[in-house]
Amino acid sequence: MRLDKFLKVSRLIKRRTLAKEVADQGRISINGITAKASSNVKVGDEMEVRFGQKLVKVKIEKLQESSRKEEAADMYTILSEDRIPE
């Protein structure tokens, strides 16, 4: 599954266009490698996303083409949430 689609379906990022912009800015890495919006993600991958002053690390648990709000959080496990010092 494409990275931008996973971010939208899992609701880590609300819109796919915004997910693409964040990825193109180099703020997402998969297994330690900077990822593009078109990068493929798979179950077991660890992903880091930088949201402003926050760094969120998640592990991908399952992939779905679509999900309801209640199911979206089951697609990943948050490993850590850290503030980035300025």
Beta strands, then each sheet from edge to edge (+ up, - down):
strand 1: 28-30
strand 2: 33-34
strand 3: 46-51
strand 4: 54-60
strand 5: 76-83
sheet 1: 2+ 1- 3+ 4- 5+
end
